[in-house]
């Protein structure tokens, strides 16, 4: 799956996907756990910076033409 955060596009593997119902609105909420590996340390740091900046939105999943499909929020960042 491809994502965009600011001016950074990257491919990530979806390791977990869940859906639940919002108790406030009744809308379906989707949660993804994604994993990706940066080839260079500088790209890794840039990706972490962009992820931190997207905690209130602004992370987009992209379709095959690199057009945004859904907007996501970053809830937790784990470094390995």
ROTOR-342483 format. One record per residue: residue number from 1; residue in three letters; chain; z, x, y of N, C-alpha, C, CB in turn. Coordinates in steps of 0.1 Angstrom, whole numbers, plus 2048, in hexadecimal, padded with zeros to 3 digits. Last residue first. Glycine has a CB too. Layout:
BEGIN
<atom><seq>NUM</seq><type>ALA</type><mol>A</mol><n_z>Z</n_z><n_x>X</n_x><n_y>Y</n_y><ca_z>Z</ca_z><ca_x>X</ca_x><ca_y>Y</ca_y><c_z>Z</c_z><c_x>X</c_x><c_y>Y</c_y><cb_z>Z</cb_z><cb_x>X</cb_x><cb_y>Y</cb_y></atom>
...
***
This chain:
BEGIN
<atom><seq>80</seq><type>UNK</type><mol>A</mol><n_z>89B</n_z><n_x>876</n_x><n_y>807</n_y><ca_z>89D</ca_z><ca_x>87D</ca_x><ca_y>7FA</ca_y><c_z>898</c_z><c_x>88A</c_x><c_y>7FB</c_y><cb_z>897</cb_z><cb_x>875</cb_x><cb_y>7EF</cb_y></atom>
<atom><seq>79</seq><type>UNK</type><mol>A</mol><n_z>8AA</n_z><n_x>85E</n_x><n_y>81C</n_y><ca_z>8A3</ca_z><ca_x>86B</ca_x><ca_y>81B</ca_y><c_z>8A6</c_z><c_x>871</c_x><c_y>80D</c_y><cb_z>8A7</cb_z><cb_x>875</cb_x><cb_y>826</cb_y></atom>
<atom><seq>78</seq><type>UNK</type><mol>A</mol><n_z>8A6</n_z><n_x>83D</n_x><n_y>824</n_y><ca_z>8AC</ca_z><ca_x>846</ca_x><ca_y>81B</ca_y><c_z>8A4</c_z><c_x>853</c_x><c_y>81A</c_y><cb_z>8AE</cb_z><cb_x>840</cb_x><cb_y>80D</cb_y></atom>
<atom><seq>77</seq><type>UNK</type><mol>A</mol><n_z>8AC</n_z><n_x>824</n_x><n_y>83B</n_y><ca_z>8A4</ca_z><ca_x>830</ca_x><ca_y>838</ca_y><c_z>8AC</c_z><c_x>83A</c_x><c_y>830</c_y><cb_z>8A0</cb_z><cb_x>837</cb_x><cb_y>846</cb_y></atom>
<atom><seq>76</seq><type>UNK</type><mol>A</mol><n_z>8AA</n_z><n_x>801</n_x><n_y>83F</n_y><ca_z>8B1</ca_z><ca_x>80D</ca_x><ca_y>83A</ca_y><c_z>8A8</c_z><c_x>818</c_x><c_y>837</c_y><cb_z>8BA</cb_z><cb_x>809</cb_x><cb_y>82E</cb_y></atom>
<atom><seq>75</seq><type>UNK</type><mol>A</mol><n_z>898</n_z><n_x>7F0</n_x><n_y>84C</n_y><ca_z>8A6</ca_z><ca_x>7ED</ca_x><ca_y>84B</ca_y><c_z>8AF</c_z><c_x>7F9</c_x><c_y>848</c_y><cb_z>8A8</cb_z><cb_x>7E2</cb_x><cb_y>841</cb_y></atom>
<atom><seq>74</seq><type>UNK</type><mol>A</mol><n_z>87D</n_z><n_x>7EB</n_x><n_y>860</n_y><ca_z>884</ca_z><ca_x>7F5</ca_x><ca_y>858</ca_y><c_z>893</c_z><c_x>7F3</c_x><c_y>858</c_y><cb_z>880</cb_z><cb_x>804</cb_x><cb_y>85D</cb_y></atom>
<atom><seq>73</seq><type>UNK</type><mol>A</mol><n_z>869</n_z><n_x>7CE</n_x><n_y>85F</n_y><ca_z>874</ca_z><ca_x>7D6</ca_x><ca_y>865</ca_y><c_z>879</c_z><c_x>7E0</c_x><c_y>85B</c_y><cb_z>87F</cb_z><cb_x>7CC</cb_x><cb_y>86A</cb_y></atom>
<atom><seq>72</seq><type>UNK</type><mol>A</mol><n_z>846</n_z><n_x>7C7</n_x><n_y>860</n_y><ca_z>852</ca_z><ca_x>7C9</ca_x><ca_y>859</ca_y><c_z>85C</c_z><c_x>7D0</c_x><c_y>862</c_y><cb_z>850</cb_z><cb_x>7D2</cb_x><cb_y>84D</cb_y></atom>
<atom><seq>71</seq><type>UNK</type><mol>A</mol><n_z>82A</n_z><n_x>7B2</n_x><n_y>862</n_y><ca_z>833</ca_z><ca_x>7BB</ca_x><ca_y>869</ca_y><c_z>840</c_z><c_x>7BB</c_x><c_y>861</c_y><cb_z>835</cb_z><cb_x>7B6</cb_x><cb_y>878</cb_y></atom>
<atom><seq>70</seq><type>UNK</type><mol>A</mol><n_z>80B</n_z><n_x>7B1</n_x><n_y>84F</n_y><ca_z>818</ca_z><ca_x>7AC</ca_x><ca_y>852</ca_y><c_z>820</c_z><c_x>7B7</c_x><c_y>85A</c_y><cb_z>820</cb_z><cb_x>7A9</cb_x><cb_y>844</cb_y></atom>
<atom><seq>69</seq><type>UNK</type><mol>A</mol><n_z>7F1</n_z><n_x>7BC</n_x><n_y>856</n_y><ca_z>7F3</ca_z><ca_x>7B0</ca_x><ca_y>84F</ca_y><c_z>800</c_z><c_x>7AA</c_x><c_y>852</c_y><cb_z>7F1</cb_z><cb_x>7B2</cb_x><cb_y>83F</cb_y></atom>
<atom><seq>68</seq><type>UNK</type><mol>A</mol><n_z>7DB</n_z><n_x>7D0</n_x><n_y>86A</n_y><ca_z>7E9</ca_z><ca_x>7CB</ca_x><ca_y>867</ca_y><c_z>7E9</c_z><c_x>7BE</c_x><c_y>860</c_y><cb_z>7F1</cb_z><cb_x>7CB</cb_x><cb_y>874</cb_y></atom>
<atom><seq>67</seq><type>UNK</type><mol>A</mol><n_z>7BF</n_z><n_x>7E0</n_x><n_y>85B</n_y><ca_z>7C4</ca_z><ca_x>7D6</ca_x><ca_y>864</ca_y><c_z>7D2</c_z><c_x>7D2</c_x><c_y>860</c_y><cb_z>7BA</cb_z><cb_x>7CA</cb_x><cb_y>865</cb_y></atom>
<atom><seq>66</seq><type>UNK</type><mol>A</mol><n_z>7B3</n_z><n_x>7F1</n_x><n_y>849</n_y><ca_z>7BD</ca_z><ca_x>7F7</ca_x><ca_y>852</ca_y><c_z>7C1</c_z><c_x>7ED</c_x><c_y>85D</c_y><cb_z>7B8</cb_z><cb_x>804</cb_x><cb_y>857</cb_y></atom>
<atom><seq>65</seq><type>UNK</type><mol>A</mol><n_z>7A4</n_z><n_x>7E3</n_x><n_y>836</n_y><ca_z>79D</ca_z><ca_x>7E8</ca_x><ca_y>842</ca_y><c_z>7A6</c_z><c_x>7EE</c_x><c_y>84D</c_y><cb_z>795</cb_z><cb_x>7DC</cb_x><cb_y>848</cb_y></atom>
<atom><seq>64</seq><type>UNK</type><mol>A</mol><n_z>7B7</n_z><n_x>7DC</n_x><n_y>823</n_y><ca_z>7AD</ca_z><ca_x>7E6</ca_x><ca_y>820</ca_y><c_z>7A4</c_z><c_x>7EB</c_x><c_y>82B</c_y><cb_z>7A4</cb_z><cb_x>7E0</cb_x><cb_y>815</cb_y></atom>
<atom><seq>63</seq><type>UNK</type><mol>A</mol><n_z>7D4</n_z><n_x>7D8</n_x><n_y>838</n_y><ca_z>7CB</ca_z><ca_x>7D3</ca_x><ca_y>82E</ca_y><c_z>7C1</c_z><c_x>7DF</c_x><c_y>82B</c_y><cb_z>7C4</cb_z><cb_x>7C6</cb_x><cb_y>832</cb_y></atom>
<atom><seq>62</seq><type>UNK</type><mol>A</mol><n_z>7F6</n_z><n_x>7E3</n_x><n_y>83D</n_y><ca_z>7E8</ca_z><ca_x>7E3</ca_x><ca_y>841</ca_y><c_z>7E0</c_z><c_x>7DE</c_x><c_y>835</c_y><cb_z>7E3</cb_z><cb_x>7F1</cb_x><cb_y>845</cb_y></atom>
<atom><seq>61</seq><type>UNK</type><mol>A</mol><n_z>816</n_z><n_x>7DC</n_x><n_y>84B</n_y><ca_z>80E</ca_z><ca_x>7DE</ca_x><ca_y>83F</ca_y><c_z>7FF</c_z><c_x>7DC</c_x><c_y>843</c_y><cb_z>813</cb_z><cb_x>7D6</cb_x><cb_y>833</cb_y></atom>
<atom><seq>60</seq><type>UNK</type><mol>A</mol><n_z>827</n_z><n_x>7EB</n_x><n_y>867</n_y><ca_z>81D</ca_z><ca_x>7E1</ca_x><ca_y>862</ca_y><c_z>817</c_z><c_x>7E6</c_x><c_y>854</c_y><cb_z>812</cb_z><cb_x>7E0</cb_x><cb_y>86C</cb_y></atom>
<atom><seq>59</seq><type>UNK</type><mol>A</mol><n_z>843</n_z><n_x>7EB</n_x><n_y>87A</n_y><ca_z>83D</ca_z><ca_x>7F2</ca_x><ca_y>86E</ca_y><c_z>833</c_z><c_x>7E7</c_x><c_y>868</c_y><cb_z>848</cb_z><cb_x>7F7</cb_x><cb_y>864</cb_y></atom>
<atom><seq>58</seq><type>UNK</type><mol>A</mol><n_z>84E</n_z><n_x>7DC</n_x><n_y>88E</n_y><ca_z>844</ca_z><ca_x>7E6</ca_x><ca_y>892</ca_y><c_z>83E</c_z><c_x>7EE</c_x><c_y>886</c_y><cb_z>849</cb_z><cb_x>7EE</cb_x><cb_y>89C</cb_y></atom>
<atom><seq>57</seq><type>UNK</type><mol>A</mol><n_z>872</n_z><n_x>7D8</n_x><n_y>88F</n_y><ca_z>864</ca_z><ca_x>7D3</ca_x><ca_y>88D</ca_y><c_z>85A</c_z><c_x>7DE</c_x><c_y>891</c_y><cb_z>861</cb_z><cb_x>7C7</cb_x><cb_y>895</cb_y></atom>
<atom><seq>56</seq><type>UNK</type><mol>A</mol><n_z>88A</n_z><n_x>7E4</n_x><n_y>893</n_y><ca_z>889</ca_z><ca_x>7D6</ca_x><ca_y>898</ca_y><c_z>87A</c_z><c_x>7D1</c_x><c_y>897</c_y><cb_z>88D</cb_z><cb_x>7D6</cb_x><cb_y>8A6</cb_y></atom>
<atom><seq>55</seq><type>UNK</type><mol>A</mol><n_z>885</n_z><n_x>7FD</n_x><n_y>888</n_y><ca_z>890</ca_z><ca_x>7F5</ca_x><ca_y>882</ca_y><c_z>890</c_z><c_x>7E7</c_x><c_y>888</c_y><cb_z>89D</cb_z><cb_x>7FC</cb_x><cb_y>885</cb_y></atom>
<atom><seq>54</seq><type>UNK</type><mol>A</mol><n_z>873</n_z><n_x>811</n_x><n_y>88F</n_y><ca_z>86E</ca_z><ca_x>804</ca_x><ca_y>88B</ca_y><c_z>879</c_z><c_x>7FB</c_x><c_y>885</c_y><cb_z>863</cb_z><cb_x>806</cb_x><cb_y>880</cb_y></atom>
<atom><seq>53</seq><type>UNK</type><mol>A</mol><n_z>87E</n_z><n_x>829</n_x><n_y>895</n_y><ca_z>879</ca_z><ca_x>821</ca_x><ca_y>8A0</ca_y><c_z>875</c_z><c_x>813</c_x><c_y>89C</c_y><cb_z>86E</cb_z><cb_x>829</cb_x><cb_y>8A7</cb_y></atom>
<atom><seq>52</seq><type>UNK</type><mol>A</mol><n_z>881</n_z><n_x>833</n_x><n_y>87B</n_y><ca_z>88D</ca_z><ca_x>830</ca_x><ca_y>883</ca_y><c_z>889</c_z><c_x>827</c_x><c_y>88F</c_y><cb_z>894</cb_z><cb_x>83D</cb_x><cb_y>888</cb_y></atom>
<atom><seq>51</seq><type>UNK</type><mol>A</mol><n_z>866</n_z><n_x>838</n_x><n_y>875</n_y><ca_z>86E</ca_z><ca_x>82E</ca_x><ca_y>86D</ca_y><c_z>87A</c_z><c_x>82A</c_x><c_y>875</c_y><cb_z>872</cb_z><cb_x>833</cb_x><cb_y>860</cb_y></atom>
<atom><seq>50</seq><type>UNK</type><mol>A</mol><n_z>860</n_z><n_x>84D</n_x><n_y>886</n_y><ca_z>859</ca_z><ca_x>840</ca_x><ca_y>888</ca_y><c_z>861</c_z><c_x>835</c_x><c_y>880</c_y><cb_z>84B</cb_z><cb_x>841</cb_x><cb_y>882</cb_y></atom>
<atom><seq>49</seq><type>UNK</type><mol>A</mol><n_z>871</n_z><n_x>861</n_x><n_y>87B</n_y><ca_z>872</ca_z><ca_x>85D</ca_x><ca_y>889</ca_y><c_z>86C</c_z><c_x>84F</c_x><c_y>88C</c_y><cb_z>86C</cb_z><cb_x>867</cb_x><cb_y>893</cb_y></atom>
<atom><seq>48</seq><type>UNK</type><mol>A</mol><n_z>866</n_z><n_x>863</n_x><n_y>862</n_y><ca_z>873</ca_z><ca_x>85F</ca_x><ca_y>863</ca_y><c_z>876</c_z><c_x>85A</c_x><c_y>872</c_y><cb_z>87D</cb_z><cb_x>86A</cb_x><cb_y>860</cb_y></atom>
<atom><seq>47</seq><type>UNK</type><mol>A</mol><n_z>84C</n_z><n_x>86D</n_x><n_y>868</n_y><ca_z>84D</ca_z><ca_x>860</ca_x><ca_y>861</ca_y><c_z>85B</c_z><c_x>85B</c_x><c_y>863</c_y><cb_z>84A</cb_z><cb_x>862</cb_x><cb_y>853</cb_y></atom>
<atom><seq>46</seq><type>UNK</type><mol>A</mol><n_z>852</n_z><n_x>885</n_x><n_y>874</n_y><ca_z>84B</ca_z><ca_x>87B</ca_x><ca_y>87C</ca_y><c_z>84D</c_z><c_x>86D</c_x><c_y>876</c_y><cb_z>83C</cb_z><cb_x>87F</cb_x><cb_y>87E</cb_y></atom>
<atom><seq>45</seq><type>UNK</type><mol>A</mol><n_z>85D</n_z><n_x>892</n_x><n_y>85D</n_y><ca_z>865</ca_z><ca_x>890</ca_x><ca_y>869</ca_y><c_z>85F</c_z><c_x>885</c_x><c_y>872</c_y><cb_z>867</cb_z><cb_x>89D</cb_x><cb_y>871</cb_y></atom>
<atom><seq>44</seq><type>UNK</type><mol>A</mol><n_z>845</n_z><n_x>893</n_x><n_y>84E</n_y><ca_z>851</ca_z><ca_x>88D</ca_x><ca_y>849</ca_y><c_z>85A</c_z><c_x>889</c_x><c_y>854</c_y><cb_z>859</cb_z><cb_x>896</cb_x><cb_y>83F</cb_y></atom>
<atom><seq>43</seq><type>UNK</type><mol>A</mol><n_z>835</n_z><n_x>8A3</n_x><n_y>85D</n_y><ca_z>831</ca_z><ca_x>895</ca_x><ca_y>85B</ca_y><c_z>83D</c_z><c_x>88D</c_x><c_y>856</c_y><cb_z>825</cb_z><cb_x>894</cb_x><cb_y>851</cb_y></atom>
<atom><seq>42</seq><type>UNK</type><mol>A</mol><n_z>843</n_z><n_x>8BB</n_x><n_y>85B</n_y><ca_z>841</ca_z><ca_x>8B5</ca_x><ca_y>868</ca_y><c_z>83D</c_z><c_x>8A6</c_x><c_y>867</c_y><cb_z>836</cb_z><cb_x>8BD</cb_x><cb_y>870</cb_y></atom>
<atom><seq>41</seq><type>UNK</type><mol>A</mol><n_z>841</n_z><n_x>8C1</n_x><n_y>840</n_y><ca_z>84E</ca_z><ca_x>8BE</ca_x><ca_y>846</ca_y><c_z>84D</c_z><c_x>8B7</c_x><c_y>853</c_y><cb_z>856</cb_z><cb_x>8CB</cb_x><cb_y>847</cb_y></atom>
<atom><seq>40</seq><type>UNK</type><mol>A</mol><n_z>825</n_z><n_x>8B2</n_x><n_y>82F</n_y><ca_z>82B</ca_z><ca_x>8BC</ca_x><ca_y>837</ca_y><c_z>838</c_z><c_x>8B8</c_x><c_y>83D</c_y><cb_z>821</cb_z><cb_x>8C0</cb_x><cb_y>842</cb_y></atom>
<atom><seq>39</seq><type>UNK</type><mol>A</mol><n_z>820</n_z><n_x>89C</n_x><n_y>81F</n_y><ca_z>81B</ca_z><ca_x>8A9</ca_x><ca_y>81A</ca_y><c_z>822</c_z><c_x>8B4</c_x><c_y>822</c_y><cb_z>80C</cb_z><cb_x>8A9</cb_x><cb_y>81C</cb_y></atom>
<atom><seq>38</seq><type>UNK</type><mol>A</mol><n_z>838</n_z><n_x>883</n_x><n_y>817</n_y><ca_z>831</ca_z><ca_x>88A</ca_x><ca_y>821</ca_y><c_z>82D</c_z><c_x>898</c_x><c_y>81C</c_y><cb_z>839</cb_z><cb_x>88B</cb_x><cb_y>82E</cb_y></atom>
<atom><seq>37</seq><type>UNK</type><mol>A</mol><n_z>839</n_z><n_x>867</n_x><n_y>802</n_y><ca_z>83C</ca_z><ca_x>876</ca_x><ca_y>803</ca_y><c_z>833</c_z><c_x>87B</c_x><c_y>80E</c_y><cb_z>83A</cb_z><cb_x>87D</cb_x><cb_y>7F6</cb_y></atom>
<atom><seq>36</seq><type>UNK</type><mol>A</mol><n_z>84B</n_z><n_x>848</n_x><n_y>800</n_y><ca_z>83F</ca_z><ca_x>850</ca_x><ca_y>803</ca_y><c_z>843</c_z><c_x>85F</c_x><c_y>804</c_y><cb_z>838</cb_z><cb_x>84C</cb_x><cb_y>810</cb_y></atom>
<atom><seq>35</seq><type>UNK</type><mol>A</mol><n_z>854</n_z><n_x>828</n_x><n_y>7F6</n_y><ca_z>856</ca_z><ca_x>836</ca_x><ca_y>7F5</ca_y><c_z>849</c_z><c_x>83D</c_x><c_y>7F8</c_y><cb_z>85B</cb_z><cb_x>83A</cb_x><cb_y>7E6</cb_y></atom>
<atom><seq>34</seq><type>UNK</type><mol>A</mol><n_z>865</n_z><n_x>809</n_x><n_y>7FF</n_y><ca_z>859</ca_z><ca_x>811</ca_x><ca_y>7FD</ca_y><c_z>85D</c_z><c_x>820</c_x><c_y>7FC</c_y><cb_z>84F</cb_z><cb_x>80F</cb_x><cb_y>809</cb_y></atom>
<atom><seq>33</seq><type>UNK</type><mol>A</mol><n_z>86F</n_z><n_x>7EA</n_x><n_y>7F7</n_y><ca_z>874</ca_z><ca_x>7F8</ca_x><ca_y>7F7</ca_y><c_z>867</c_z><c_x>800</c_x><c_y>7F5</c_y><cb_z>87F</cb_z><cb_x>7FA</cb_x><cb_y>7EC</cb_y></atom>
<atom><seq>32</seq><type>UNK</type><mol>A</mol><n_z>86E</n_z><n_x>7CC</n_x><n_y>80A</n_y><ca_z>867</ca_z><ca_x>7D6</ca_x><ca_y>802</ca_y><c_z>86F</c_z><c_x>7E3</c_x><c_y>802</c_y><cb_z>859</cb_z><cb_x>7D8</cb_x><cb_y>807</cb_y></atom>
<atom><seq>31</seq><type>UNK</type><mol>A</mol><n_z>873</n_z><n_x>7AA</n_x><n_y>80C</n_y><ca_z>879</ca_z><ca_x>7B7</ca_x><ca_y>80D</ca_y><c_z>872</c_z><c_x>7C0</c_x><c_y>804</c_y><cb_z>888</cb_z><cb_x>7B7</cb_x><cb_y>80A</cb_y></atom>
<atom><seq>30</seq><type>UNK</type><mol>A</mol><n_z>86D</n_z><n_x>78C</n_x><n_y>81E</n_y><ca_z>869</ca_z><ca_x>796</ca_x><ca_y>814</ca_y><c_z>86F</c_z><c_x>7A3</c_x><c_y>817</c_y><cb_z>859</cb_z><cb_x>797</cb_x><cb_y>814</cb_y></atom>
<atom><seq>29</seq><type>UNK</type><mol>A</mol><n_z>878</n_z><n_x>76B</n_x><n_y>821</n_y><ca_z>87A</ca_z><ca_x>779</ca_x><ca_y>826</ca_y><c_z>875</c_z><c_x>782</c_x><c_y>81A</c_y><cb_z>889</cb_z><cb_x>77C</cb_x><cb_y>82A</cb_y></atom>
<atom><seq>28</seq><type>UNK</type><mol>A</mol><n_z>86D</n_z><n_x>74B</n_x><n_y>829</n_y><ca_z>86E</ca_z><ca_x>755</ca_x><ca_y>81F</ca_y><c_z>86E</c_z><c_x>763</c_x><c_y>825</c_y><cb_z>861</cb_z><cb_x>754</cb_x><cb_y>816</cb_y></atom>
<atom><seq>27</seq><type>UNK</type><mol>A</mol><n_z>882</n_z><n_x>736</n_x><n_y>83E</n_y><ca_z>876</ca_z><ca_x>73E</ca_x><ca_y>83B</ca_y><c_z>878</c_z><c_x>747</c_x><c_y>830</c_y><cb_z>872</cb_z><cb_x>745</cb_x><cb_y>848</cb_y></atom>
<atom><seq>26</seq><type>UNK</type><mol>A</mol><n_z>89A</n_z><n_x>72B</n_x><n_y>845</n_y><ca_z>894</ca_z><ca_x>726</ca_x><ca_y>839</ca_y><c_z>887</c_z><c_x>72D</c_x><c_y>835</c_y><cb_z>891</cb_z><cb_x>717</cb_x><cb_y>83A</cb_y></atom>
<atom><seq>25</seq><type>UNK</type><mol>A</mol><n_z>8A9</n_z><n_x>734</n_x><n_y>85A</n_y><ca_z>89C</ca_z><ca_x>72D</ca_x><ca_y>85D</ca_y><c_z>896</c_z><c_x>727</c_x><c_y>851</c_y><cb_z>893</cb_z><cb_x>737</cb_x><cb_y>862</cb_y></atom>
<atom><seq>24</seq><type>UNK</type><mol>A</mol><n_z>8C2</n_z><n_x>73E</n_x><n_y>84F</n_y><ca_z>8C1</ca_z><ca_x>739</ca_x><ca_y>85D</ca_y><c_z>8B5</c_z><c_x>730</c_x><c_y>85F</c_y><cb_z>8C1</cb_z><cb_x>744</cb_x><cb_y>867</cb_y></atom>
<atom><seq>23</seq><type>UNK</type><mol>A</mol><n_z>8BE</n_z><n_x>748</n_x><n_y>836</n_y><ca_z>8C8</ca_z><ca_x>73D</ca_x><ca_y>838</ca_y><c_z>8C7</c_z><c_x>736</c_x><c_y>846</c_y><cb_z>8D6</cb_z><cb_x>742</cb_x><cb_y>835</cb_y></atom>
<atom><seq>22</seq><type>UNK</type><mol>A</mol><n_z>89F</n_z><n_x>74F</n_x><n_y>829</n_y><ca_z>8A8</ca_z><ca_x>751</ca_x><ca_y>834</ca_y><c_z>8B1</c_z><c_x>745</c_x><c_y>836</c_y><cb_z>8A0</cb_z><cb_x>753</cb_x><cb_y>841</cb_y></atom>
<atom><seq>21</seq><type>UNK</type><mol>A</mol><n_z>89B</n_z><n_x>757</n_x><n_y>807</n_y><ca_z>89A</ca_z><ca_x>74C</ca_x><ca_y>812</ca_y><c_z>8A4</c_z><c_x>74F</c_x><c_y>81D</c_y><cb_z>89B</cb_z><cb_x>73E</cb_x><cb_y>80C</cb_y></atom>
<atom><seq>20</seq><type>UNK</type><mol>A</mol><n_z>88A</n_z><n_x>773</n_x><n_y>7FA</n_y><ca_z>895</ca_z><ca_x>76B</ca_x><ca_y>7FB</ca_y><c_z>892</c_z><c_x>761</c_x><c_y>806</c_y><cb_z>8A2</cb_z><cb_x>773</cb_x><cb_y>7FE</cb_y></atom>
<atom><seq>19</seq><type>UNK</type><mol>A</mol><n_z>87A</n_z><n_x>78B</n_x><n_y>7E5</n_y><ca_z>879</ca_z><ca_x>781</ca_x><ca_y>7EF</ca_y><c_z>886</c_z><c_x>779</c_x><c_y>7EF</c_y><cb_z>86C</cb_z><cb_x>777</cb_x><cb_y>7EC</cb_y></atom>
<atom><seq>18</seq><type>UNK</type><mol>A</mol><n_z>872</n_z><n_x>7AE</n_x><n_y>7E0</n_y><ca_z>87B</ca_z><ca_x>7A2</ca_x><ca_y>7DE</ca_y><c_z>877</c_z><c_x>798</c_x><c_y>7E9</c_y><cb_z>88A</cb_z><cb_x>7A6</cb_x><cb_y>7DF</cb_y></atom>
<atom><seq>17</seq><type>UNK</type><mol>A</mol><n_z>868</n_z><n_x>7CC</n_x><n_y>7D0</n_y><ca_z>864</ca_z><ca_x>7C1</ca_x><ca_y>7DA</ca_y><c_z>86D</c_z><c_x>7B5</c_x><c_y>7D6</c_y><cb_z>855</cb_z><cb_x>7BD</cb_x><cb_y>7D9</cb_y></atom>
<atom><seq>16</seq><type>UNK</type><mol>A</mol><n_z>866</n_z><n_x>7EF</n_x><n_y>7CD</n_y><ca_z>86D</ca_z><ca_x>7E3</ca_x><ca_y>7CB</ca_y><c_z>869</c_z><c_x>7D8</c_x><c_y>7D5</c_y><cb_z>87D</cb_z><cb_x>7E5</cb_x><cb_y>7CB</cb_y></atom>
<atom><seq>15</seq><type>UNK</type><mol>A</mol><n_z>854</n_z><n_x>803</n_x><n_y>7D2</n_y><ca_z>85C</ca_z><ca_x>804</ca_x><ca_y>7C6</ca_y><c_z>864</c_z><c_x>7F8</c_x><c_y>7C3</c_y><cb_z>866</cb_z><cb_x>810</cb_x><cb_y>7C8</cb_y></atom>
<atom><seq>14</seq><type>UNK</type><mol>A</mol><n_z>835</n_z><n_x>808</n_x><n_y>7DE</n_y><ca_z>840</ca_z><ca_x>7FD</ca_x><ca_y>7DE</ca_y><c_z>848</c_z><c_x>7FF</c_x><c_y>7D1</c_y><cb_z>839</cb_z><cb_x>7EF</cb_x><cb_y>7E0</cb_y></atom>
<atom><seq>13</seq><type>UNK</type><mol>A</mol><n_z>82B</n_z><n_x>826</n_x><n_y>7EC</n_y><ca_z>82D</ca_z><ca_x>81E</ca_x><ca_y>7E0</ca_y><c_z>838</c_z><c_x>814</c_x><c_y>7E2</c_y><cb_z>830</cb_z><cb_x>828</cb_x><cb_y>7D4</cb_y></atom>
<atom><seq>12</seq><type>UNK</type><mol>A</mol><n_z>816</n_z><n_x>82B</n_x><n_y>809</n_y><ca_z>823</ca_z><ca_x>82B</ca_x><ca_y>802</ca_y><c_z>823</c_z><c_x>823</c_x><c_y>7F5</c_y><cb_z>82E</cb_z><cb_x>825</cb_x><cb_y>80C</cb_y></atom>
<atom><seq>11</seq><type>UNK</type><mol>A</mol><n_z>803</n_z><n_x>83C</n_x><n_y>821</n_y><ca_z>803</ca_z><ca_x>835</ca_x><ca_y>815</ca_y><c_z>811</c_z><c_x>836</c_x><c_y>80F</c_y><cb_z>7F9</cb_z><cb_x>83A</cb_x><cb_y>80B</cb_y></atom>
<atom><seq>10</seq><type>UNK</type><mol>A</mol><n_z>803</n_z><n_x>839</n_x><n_y>845</n_y><ca_z>806</ca_z><ca_x>840</ca_x><ca_y>839</ca_y><c_z>806</c_z><c_x>836</c_x><c_y>82D</c_y><cb_z>814</cb_z><cb_x>846</cb_x><cb_y>83A</cb_y></atom>
<atom><seq>9</seq><type>UNK</type><mol>A</mol><n_z>7FD</n_z><n_x>840</n_x><n_y>867</n_y><ca_z>7F9</ca_z><ca_x>838</ca_x><ca_y>85C</ca_y><c_z>7FD</c_z><c_x>840</c_x><c_y>84F</c_y><cb_z>7EA</cb_z><cb_x>834</cb_x><cb_y>85C</cb_y></atom>
<atom><seq>8</seq><type>UNK</type><mol>A</mol><n_z>80C</n_z><n_x>841</n_x><n_y>886</n_y><ca_z>80C</ca_z><ca_x>847</ca_x><ca_y>879</ca_y><c_z>808</c_z><c_x>83D</c_x><c_y>86E</c_y><cb_z>81A</cb_z><cb_x>84D</cb_x><cb_y>876</cb_y></atom>
<atom><seq>7</seq><type>UNK</type><mol>A</mol><n_z>810</n_z><n_x>837</n_x><n_y>89F</n_y><ca_z>803</ca_z><ca_x>83C</ca_x><ca_y>89D</ca_y><c_z>802</c_z><c_x>843</c_x><c_y>88F</c_y><cb_z>800</cb_z><cb_x>846</cb_x><cb_y>8A8</cb_y></atom>
<atom><seq>6</seq><type>UNK</type><mol>A</mol><n_z>825</n_z><n_x>81E</n_x><n_y>893</n_y><ca_z>821</ca_z><ca_x>825</ca_x><ca_y>89F</ca_y><c_z>812</c_z><c_x>82A</c_x><c_y>89D</c_y><cb_z>82A</cb_z><cb_x>830</cb_x><cb_y>8A3</cb_y></atom>
<atom><seq>5</seq><type>UNK</type><mol>A</mol><n_z>81F</n_z><n_x>81C</n_x><n_y>873</n_y><ca_z>82B</ca_z><ca_x>81D</ca_x><ca_y>87C</ca_y><c_z>827</c_z><c_x>825</c_x><c_y>888</c_y><cb_z>837</cb_z><cb_x>823</cb_x><cb_y>874</cb_y></atom>
<atom><seq>4</seq><type>UNK</type><mol>A</mol><n_z>80F</n_z><n_x>80C</n_x><n_y>859</n_y><ca_z>80D</ca_z><ca_x>812</ca_x><ca_y>866</ca_y><c_z>81A</c_z><c_x>811</c_x><c_y>86E</c_y><cb_z>802</cb_z><cb_x>80C</cb_x><cb_y>86E</cb_y></atom>
<atom><seq>3</seq><type>UNK</type><mol>A</mol><n_z>806</n_z><n_x>80F</n_x><n_y>836</n_y><ca_z>80F</ca_z><ca_x>80A</ca_x><ca_y>841</ca_y><c_z>80B</c_z><c_x>812</c_x><c_y>84E</c_y><cb_z>81E</cb_z><cb_x>80C</cb_x><cb_y>83E</cb_y></atom>
<atom><seq>2</seq><type>UNK</type><mol>A</mol><n_z>7F9</n_z><n_x>805</n_x><n_y>817</n_y><ca_z>7F8</ca_z><ca_x>80D</ca_x><ca_y>823</ca_y><c_z>800</c_z><c_x>806</c_x><c_y>82E</c_y><cb_z>7E9</cb_z><cb_x>80F</cb_x><cb_y>827</cb_y></atom>
<atom><seq>1</seq><type>UNK</type><mol>A</mol><n_z>800</n_z><n_x>809</n_x><n_y>7F4</n_y><ca_z>800</ca_z><ca_x>800</ca_x><ca_y>800</ca_y><c_z>800</c_z><c_x>809</c_x><c_y>80C</c_y><cb_z>80C</cb_z><cb_x>7F6</cb_x><cb_y>800</cb_y></atom>
***
